[in-house]
Amino acid sequence: MSIYEECGVFGIFNRNREHDAVQETYLALYALQHRGQVSCGIAVRNSKQVDCITGEGTVPNVFNREKLNALTENGRGDVAIGHVRYSTHGEEDEINNQPMVMSYARGSISIANNGCLVNTAQLRERLQSEGAVFQTNSNAELIVHCIARHRLQTENIEKAIVEAMKEIEGAYSFVIMSPKKLVAVRDPNGFRPLCLGKLGEAYVVASESCAIQSIGGQFIRDIEPGEIVVINMNDVYSNKTHCGKKSSLCIFEHVYTARPDSVIDGASVHRSRLNAGKFLAQEHPVEADVVIGAPDSGLDAAIGYANESGIPYGIGLIKNRYIGRTFIQTTQSQRERSVQIKLNPLGNEIEGKRIVLVDDSIVRGTTCAKLIKRLRAAGAKEIHMRISSPPFVNPCYFGTDISSKDKLIACKLDIEGIREYIGADSLGFLSLESLHKVAENSNVTFCDACFTGKYPIDVSGPNYVDKFDYKIKK
């Protein structure tokens, strides 16, 4: 597959300066690297000074020892936030890198955001008519504008955020660093994950629990949809003014986006993918010699398929670990070349065998067709494709950049047509009914609009601008 996915955010309130806040943020961003490889950044506050470094590329490419030292030269950091990014709305310019650090009448606000608003055009037009000046086309800057204006009329930043949340619509999970607080906010639908943890006496927030655990922290709980969590030197407290709405966590977190060692809203991602494979085996059985998965998000589903079907699980594709997710390539031809050098068939495992190949999704179908062609060239006798999600038939407007309908193969061909196009001997997709059963013990409900077209919030209003066509007017 080759789709874009969400960004990743992290924040730490370093009570007693027990830890090196920059170092912990750097390590946490490593754990969230799968959520974005276009750019990354860290902002740190020491007393009244905020230092920020961002750059294009992955975490190790941006942050060498010299840059990390530059961020820590003024101390160990009272508070720090970090971000890994992919681009939406054409946000490939360096000015859109996060965290963003902005000054206003009450001091400074630093923000790292994950998600996509659906009323961007309406808000920008209104704010610009009132004199606002925008330097980027990022939702993060737009959110800060809304918060800063309300902060001038309220007694603290959390009340300003409550008011701003009445204006912004769509998917967002963001962390804010103010002069005295670290604030974590999740939208009322809970489209994007966000969780709270502790590292010694320091409190941390992250897009996924794996980031907290990877730095030796303790996962406390998920932040509720609509919740504002405020951390200061003496307390941790919540504002739940916007809580209580029916939740709509993106189901694709469990299918593809999140790391398998994360737990999101009570459900293990690893277990969800095993269940998806199990249900696939029940719905689409086949006689075969070996089950293999497309690394990495297809591996757990492949294991689940093998366990349920009784067909042995094998390693049929070797992944080059030095190549990231192929969504960072800007053209389809680049993505296809990346897949070619990223995944290499293991001939001894597949030659002369009937193979079940499990992957998480088919978007355009071109990269899948290339992979099947390479497996046949390596000697596979039969290839039975199994997909651990239903066919994509609608774009997503909440941060997962599933392409517009004219590029979705399932909008052009039926399942038999897709099978023929990719060159598989058989093809089976997970049913929508089974998809909603994969996340055991989840305490939220899910958004499945990319499969059903049933969007949990309105995306068709007159002020909405399709993100695939959106361009900033210069």
C-alpha positions as CSV (number, residue, x, y, z in Angstrom):
1,M,0.0,0.0,0.0
2,S,1.1,3.6,-0.3
3,I,-1.0,6.1,1.6
4,Y,-0.2,9.0,3.9
5,E,-1.1,8.9,7.5
6,E,-1.2,11.0,10.7
7,C,1.5,13.0,12.4
8,G,2.9,12.2,15.8
9,V,3.1,14.5,18.8
10,F,4.9,14.3,22.2
11,G,5.2,16.5,25.3
12,I,6.9,16.4,28.6
13,F,6.5,18.6,31.7
14,N,9.9,18.0,33.4
15,R,9.1,18.6,37.1
16,N,12.2,19.2,39.2
17,R,14.2,19.0,36.0
18,E,14.7,15.3,36.8
19,H,15.3,14.4,33.1
20,D,16.9,15.9,30.0
21,A,13.6,17.0,28.4
22,V,15.2,17.3,24.9
23,Q,16.7,13.9,25.0
24,E,13.5,12.3,26.2
25,T,11.6,14.1,23.4
26,Y,14.1,13.0,20.9
27,L,13.8,9.4,21.9
28,A,10.0,9.5,22.0
29,L,10.0,10.9,18.4
30,Y,12.0,7.9,17.3
31,A,9.2,5.7,18.6
32,L,6.7,7.8,16.7
33,Q,8.7,8.0,13.5
34,H,6.2,5.7,11.7
35,R,3.6,8.4,11.9
36,G,5.6,10.9,9.8
37,Q,8.9,11.1,7.9
38,V,8.6,14.4,6.0
39,S,9.9,16.6,8.8
40,C,10.3,16.7,12.6
41,G,11.1,19.2,15.3
42,I,11.6,19.9,19.1
43,A,10.7,23.0,21.1
44,V,12.0,23.4,24.6
45,R,11.3,26.0,27.3
46,N,14.0,26.9,29.9
47,S,12.7,29.5,32.3
48,K,11.3,32.2,30.0
49,Q,13.2,31.2,26.9
50,V,11.9,28.9,24.2
51,D,14.3,27.3,21.7
52,C,13.0,25.4,18.7
53,I,14.7,23.4,15.9
54,T,12.8,21.8,13.0
55,G,14.0,20.3,9.8
56,E,13.1,18.2,6.8
57,G,13.6,14.5,7.1
58,T,13.5,11.8,9.8
59,V,14.5,12.2,13.4
60,P,18.1,11.0,13.1
61,N,18.6,13.1,9.9
62,V,17.5,16.3,11.5
63,F,18.9,16.0,15.1
64,N,22.6,15.4,15.2
65,R,24.5,15.8,18.4
66,E,25.3,19.5,17.6
67,K,21.6,20.4,17.3
68,L,20.6,18.5,20.4
69,N,23.3,20.3,22.4
70,A,22.1,23.6,21.0
71,L,18.7,22.9,22.5
72,T,20.1,21.9,25.9
73,E,22.7,24.6,26.3
74,N,20.4,26.7,28.5
75,G,19.4,23.8,30.8
76,R,17.7,20.5,31.0
77,G,14.3,22.0,30.0
78,D,11.2,22.7,32.0
79,V,8.9,21.6,29.2
80,A,9.4,20.3,25.7
81,I,7.2,19.2,22.9
82,G,8.0,17.4,19.7
83,H,6.5,16.5,16.3
84,V,6.9,14.2,13.4
85,R,5.1,15.2,10.2
86,Y,3.6,14.1,7.0
87,S,2.1,16.7,4.8
88,T,-1.6,17.6,4.0
89,H,-3.1,20.6,2.2
90,G,0.2,20.8,0.2
91,E,2.1,21.5,3.5
92,E,5.5,20.5,2.1
93,D,7.2,23.8,2.6
94,E,9.6,24.1,5.5
95,I,7.6,26.9,7.0
96,N,4.9,24.4,7.9
97,N,7.3,22.3,10.0
98,Q,6.3,21.8,13.7
99,P,6.4,22.5,16.5
100,M,5.4,26.1,15.8
101,V,6.5,28.8,18.2
102,M,4.4,32.0,18.1
103,S,4.3,35.2,20.2
104,Y,1.3,37.2,21.2
105,A,0.2,39.7,23.9
106,R,0.3,37.1,26.8
107,G,3.7,35.6,25.9
108,S,4.4,32.6,23.6
109,I,2.5,29.6,22.5
110,S,4.2,26.5,21.0
111,I,2.1,23.9,19.3
112,A,2.5,20.4,17.8
113,N,-0.7,19.1,16.1
114,N,-1.9,15.9,14.6
115,G,-5.0,16.0,12.4
116,C,-6.9,17.9,9.8
117,L,-9.7,20.5,10.2
118,V,-12.6,20.6,7.8
119,N,-13.6,24.2,8.2
120,T,-10.1,25.7,7.5
121,A,-11.2,27.9,4.7
122,Q,-14.1,29.4,6.6
123,L,-11.9,30.1,9.7
124,R,-9.0,31.6,7.7
125,E,-11.3,33.9,5.7
126,R,-13.0,35.2,8.9
127,L,-9.7,35.7,10.8
128,Q,-8.0,37.4,7.9
129,S,-11.0,39.8,7.6
130,E,-10.4,40.7,11.2
131,G,-6.7,41.4,10.6
132,A,-5.0,38.1,11.2
133,V,-1.8,37.5,9.3
134,F,-0.8,33.9,8.4
135,Q,2.7,32.8,7.7
136,T,1.9,29.2,6.8
137,N,-1.0,27.1,5.5
138,S,-0.9,24.8,8.5
139,N,-3.9,24.0,10.7
140,A,-1.6,24.3,13.7
141,E,-1.2,28.1,13.1
142,L,-4.9,28.5,12.6
143,I,-5.6,26.8,15.9
144,V,-3.1,29.0,17.7
145,H,-4.8,32.1,16.2
146,C,-8.1,31.0,17.6
147,I,-6.7,30.2,21.0
148,A,-4.7,33.4,21.3
149,R,-7.7,35.6,20.6
150,H,-9.8,33.9,23.2
151,R,-6.9,34.0,25.7
152,L,-7.1,37.8,25.7
153,Q,-10.7,37.5,27.0
154,T,-10.3,34.6,29.5
155,E,-8.4,34.0,32.7
156,N,-6.3,31.0,31.6
157,I,-5.3,29.1,28.5
158,E,-7.5,26.1,29.1
159,K,-10.6,28.3,29.1
160,A,-9.3,29.9,25.9
161,I,-9.0,26.4,24.4
162,V,-12.6,25.6,25.4
163,E,-13.8,28.6,23.5
164,A,-11.5,27.8,20.5
165,M,-12.9,24.3,20.3
166,K,-16.3,25.7,19.6
167,E,-14.9,27.1,16.4
168,I,-12.5,24.5,15.0
169,E,-14.1,21.4,13.4
170,G,-12.4,18.2,12.4
171,A,-9.7,16.0,13.6
172,Y,-7.0,17.3,16.0
173,S,-4.9,16.0,18.8
174,F,-2.4,18.7,19.9
175,V,0.0,19.6,22.6
176,I,0.6,23.2,23.6
177,M,3.5,24.7,25.6
178,S,2.5,27.9,27.3
179,P,4.7,30.0,29.7
180,K,3.7,27.9,32.7
181,K,1.8,24.8,31.4
182,L,1.8,21.8,29.1
183,V,-1.7,21.3,27.7
184,A,-2.9,18.2,25.7
185,V,-6.1,18.4,23.7
186,R,-8.1,15.8,21.8
187,D,-11.0,16.7,19.5
188,P,-14.6,15.7,20.7
189,N,-14.8,12.9,18.1
190,G,-11.5,11.5,19.2
191,F,-10.4,10.9,15.6
192,R,-6.7,10.8,16.6
193,P,-5.2,9.0,19.6
194,L,-3.6,10.8,22.5
195,C,-2.5,9.4,25.9
196,L,-1.0,10.4,29.2
197,G,1.9,8.9,31.1
198,K,4.5,9.5,33.7
199,L,8.3,9.3,33.7
200,G,9.5,9.5,37.3
201,E,8.1,12.8,38.5
202,A,7.7,14.1,35.0
203,Y,4.4,13.9,33.1
204,V,4.3,13.0,29.4
205,V,1.7,13.0,26.6
206,A,2.0,11.2,23.3
207,S,0.1,10.1,20.2
208,E,0.7,6.5,21.1
209,S,1.5,4.5,24.3
210,C,4.6,3.0,22.6
211,A,6.4,6.3,22.8
212,I,5.8,6.5,26.6
213,Q,7.0,3.0,27.2
214,S,10.0,3.3,24.9
215,I,11.5,6.0,27.1
216,G,10.9,4.0,30.2
217,G,7.7,5.8,31.2
218,Q,4.5,4.4,32.6
219,F,1.3,4.6,30.6
220,I,-1.5,6.1,32.7
221,R,-4.5,6.4,30.4
222,D,-5.9,7.6,27.1
223,I,-7.0,11.2,27.0
224,E,-10.7,11.2,26.3
225,P,-12.3,12.6,23.2
226,G,-13.0,16.2,23.9
227,E,-10.7,16.3,27.0
228,I,-8.2,19.1,27.8
229,V,-5.5,17.9,30.1
230,V,-3.5,20.6,31.9
231,I,-0.1,19.9,33.5
232,N,1.7,22.5,35.6
233,M,4.4,22.4,38.3
234,N,1.9,21.4,41.1
235,D,-1.0,19.6,39.5
236,V,-2.5,17.6,36.6
237,Y,-6.2,18.3,35.9
238,S,-8.8,18.1,33.2
239,N,-11.5,20.2,31.5
240,K,-14.2,17.9,30.0
241,T,-16.5,20.6,28.7
242,H,-16.4,19.1,25.2
243,C,-16.5,15.4,26.3
244,G,-19.5,13.1,25.9
245,K,-20.0,13.2,22.1
246,K,-20.1,9.9,20.2
247,S,-16.5,9.0,19.5
248,S,-15.1,8.4,16.0
249,L,-11.5,7.0,16.3
250,C,-10.0,6.4,12.9
251,I,-10.2,2.6,12.4
252,F,-7.1,2.8,10.3
253,E,-5.1,3.3,13.4
254,H,-5.6,-0.4,14.1
255,V,-5.3,-1.5,10.5
256,Y,-2.1,0.3,9.5
257,T,-1.1,3.5,11.2
258,A,-0.2,2.7,14.8
259,R,2.7,0.6,16.0
260,P,1.6,-2.9,17.0
261,D,3.0,-2.5,20.5
262,S,0.6,0.5,21.2
263,V,-2.7,0.3,23.1
264,I,-5.2,2.8,21.9
265,D,-8.4,3.5,23.8
266,G,-8.2,0.2,25.6
267,A,-7.4,-2.0,22.6
268,S,-4.1,-3.6,21.6
269,V,-3.1,-2.8,18.1
270,H,-1.2,-6.1,17.8
271,R,-4.3,-8.1,18.9
272,S,-6.5,-6.1,16.5
273,R,-4.3,-7.2,13.6
274,L,-4.2,-10.8,14.7
275,N,-8.0,-10.7,14.9
276,A,-8.2,-9.2,11.4
277,G,-6.2,-12.1,10.1
278,K,-8.3,-14.6,11.9
279,F,-11.5,-13.1,10.4
280,L,-9.9,-13.1,7.0
281,A,-9.2,-16.8,7.2
282,Q,-12.8,-17.4,8.2
283,E,-14.2,-15.3,5.4
284,H,-11.8,-16.1,2.6
285,P,-10.3,-19.6,3.1
286,V,-8.0,-21.1,0.5
287,E,-5.8,-24.1,0.0
288,A,-2.2,-23.0,0.2
289,D,1.3,-24.0,1.4
290,V,2.4,-20.9,3.3
291,V,1.1,-17.6,4.6
292,I,3.3,-14.5,4.3
293,G,2.7,-10.9,5.3
294,A,3.7,-7.6,3.6
295,P,6.0,-5.9,6.2
296,D,5.3,-4.3,8.5
297,S,1.6,-3.8,9.1
298,G,0.6,-7.0,7.2
299,L,2.7,-9.3,9.4
300,D,0.4,-9.5,12.4
301,A,-2.6,-10.1,10.2
302,A,-0.7,-12.8,8.4
303,I,0.1,-14.5,11.7
304,G,-3.6,-14.4,12.6
305,Y,-4.6,-15.9,9.2
306,A,-2.0,-18.7,9.6
307,N,-3.1,-19.5,13.2
308,E,-6.8,-19.7,12.2
309,S,-6.3,-21.5,8.9
310,G,-3.7,-24.0,10.0
311,I,-1.5,-23.0,7.0
312,P,2.1,-22.5,8.1
313,Y,3.4,-18.9,8.5
314,G,6.6,-18.1,6.7
315,I,8.9,-15.2,6.0
316,G,8.5,-14.6,2.3
317,L,9.5,-10.9,2.0
318,I,12.7,-9.4,3.5
319,K,12.4,-5.7,4.3
320,N,15.2,-3.2,3.9
321,R,15.1,-1.5,7.4
322,Y,16.8,1.6,6.1
323,I,13.9,2.6,3.9
324,G,10.9,4.3,5.6
325,R,7.3,4.0,4.7
326,T,6.9,4.6,1.0
327,F,4.2,7.3,1.4
328,I,7.0,9.9,1.7
329,Q,7.6,9.7,-2.0
330,T,5.9,12.4,-4.0
331,T,5.0,10.4,-7.2
332,Q,3.6,7.0,-7.9
333,S,6.7,5.9,-9.9
334,Q,8.9,6.9,-6.9
335,R,6.7,4.8,-4.6
336,E,7.0,1.8,-6.9
337,R,10.8,2.0,-7.0
338,S,10.9,2.4,-3.3
339,V,8.8,-0.8,-2.9
340,Q,11.1,-2.6,-5.2
341,I,14.2,-1.9,-3.1
342,K,12.3,-2.0,0.2
343,L,10.9,-5.5,-0.1
344,N,12.7,-8.5,-1.6
345,P,11.3,-12.0,-2.1
346,L,12.9,-14.8,-0.2
347,G,13.1,-17.4,-3.0
348,N,13.6,-20.5,-0.9
349,E,10.4,-19.8,1.1
350,I,8.2,-19.2,-1.9
351,E,9.5,-21.1,-4.9
352,G,7.0,-23.7,-6.1
353,K,4.5,-22.9,-3.3
354,R,1.0,-21.7,-3.1
355,I,1.1,-18.4,-1.2
356,V,-1.4,-16.5,0.9
357,L,-0.1,-12.9,0.8
358,V,-1.6,-10.7,3.5
359,D,-1.5,-6.9,3.4
360,D,-3.4,-4.1,5.2
361,S,-5.0,-2.4,2.2
362,I,-5.1,-1.7,-1.6
363,V,-5.3,1.9,-2.6
364,R,-4.2,2.4,-6.2
365,G,-3.2,-1.2,-6.8
366,T,-0.1,-0.4,-8.7
367,T,2.5,-1.2,-6.0
368,C,0.5,-4.4,-5.1
369,A,0.7,-5.5,-8.7
370,K,4.4,-4.9,-8.8
371,L,4.9,-7.0,-5.6
372,I,2.9,-9.9,-7.0
373,K,4.8,-9.8,-10.2
374,R,8.1,-10.0,-8.3
375,L,6.8,-12.9,-6.2
376,R,5.9,-14.8,-9.4
377,A,9.3,-14.1,-10.8
378,A,10.8,-15.6,-7.6
379,G,8.9,-18.9,-8.3
380,A,5.6,-18.6,-6.5
381,K,3.2,-21.2,-7.9
382,E,0.0,-19.4,-6.8
383,I,-0.6,-16.1,-5.0
384,H,-3.8,-15.5,-3.0
385,M,-4.1,-11.9,-1.9
386,R,-5.9,-11.2,1.4
387,I,-6.5,-7.7,2.6
388,S,-7.2,-6.9,6.3
389,S,-9.6,-4.0,5.6
390,P,-12.5,-3.5,3.2
391,P,-12.0,-1.8,-0.2
392,F,-11.3,2.0,0.0
393,V,-14.1,3.8,-1.9
394,N,-14.0,7.3,-0.3
395,P,-11.4,9.9,0.6
396,C,-10.6,10.8,4.2
397,Y,-10.8,14.4,5.4
398,F,-9.5,13.9,8.9
399,G,-5.8,13.4,8.3
400,T,-5.4,10.1,6.6
401,D,-4.6,11.1,3.1
402,I,-6.4,8.3,1.2
403,S,-6.4,9.8,-2.3
404,S,-9.3,11.2,-4.2
405,K,-11.8,8.9,-5.7
406,D,-10.4,9.0,-9.2
407,K,-7.2,7.3,-7.8
408,L,-8.9,4.7,-5.7
409,I,-8.9,1.4,-7.6
410,A,-12.0,0.1,-5.8
411,C,-14.0,3.1,-7.3
412,K,-13.1,1.9,-10.8
413,L,-13.1,-1.9,-10.6
414,D,-15.1,-4.6,-8.7
415,I,-13.2,-7.2,-6.7
416,E,-12.7,-9.5,-9.7
417,G,-11.4,-6.6,-11.7
418,I,-9.0,-5.7,-9.0
419,R,-7.8,-9.3,-8.7
420,E,-7.1,-9.3,-12.4
421,Y,-5.4,-6.0,-12.4
422,I,-3.0,-6.9,-9.6
423,G,-2.4,-10.4,-11.0
424,A,-3.5,-12.5,-8.0
425,D,-5.0,-16.0,-8.3
426,S,-7.7,-14.9,-5.8
427,L,-8.5,-11.8,-3.7
428,G,-10.4,-11.3,-0.5
429,F,-11.1,-8.2,1.6
430,L,-12.1,-8.2,5.2
431,S,-15.8,-7.4,5.6
432,L,-16.9,-4.2,7.3
433,E,-18.7,-6.2,9.9
434,S,-15.6,-8.1,10.9
435,L,-13.5,-4.9,10.8
436,H,-15.6,-3.5,13.6
437,K,-14.9,-6.5,15.7
438,V,-11.1,-6.5,15.5
439,A,-10.4,-4.0,18.3
440,E,-11.2,-6.1,21.4
441,N,-12.0,-4.2,24.6
442,S,-12.0,-0.8,22.8
443,N,-13.8,1.8,24.8
444,V,-14.6,4.0,21.8
445,T,-16.5,3.7,18.5
446,F,-14.9,4.2,15.1
447,C,-14.9,6.3,12.0
448,D,-15.1,4.0,8.9
449,A,-16.0,6.7,6.3
450,C,-13.2,5.7,3.9
451,F,-15.1,2.4,3.5
452,T,-18.7,3.5,3.9
453,G,-18.9,7.2,3.0
454,K,-20.7,7.9,6.3
455,Y,-18.7,10.8,7.7
456,P,-19.2,11.5,11.5
457,I,-19.2,15.2,10.8
458,D,-20.2,17.3,7.9
459,V,-17.5,17.7,5.2
460,S,-19.7,19.1,2.4
461,G,-20.6,22.5,3.7
462,P,-20.1,25.7,1.6
463,N,-17.1,26.7,3.5
464,Y,-15.3,23.4,3.1
465,V,-12.4,23.2,0.6
466,D,-11.4,19.8,-0.7
467,K,-7.9,19.2,0.6
468,F,-6.8,17.6,-2.6
469,D,-7.5,20.9,-4.4
470,Y,-6.6,23.3,-1.7
471,K,-4.0,25.9,-2.4
472,I,-3.0,29.0,-0.5
473,K,-3.7,32.1,-2.5
474,K,-0.4,33.9,-2.9
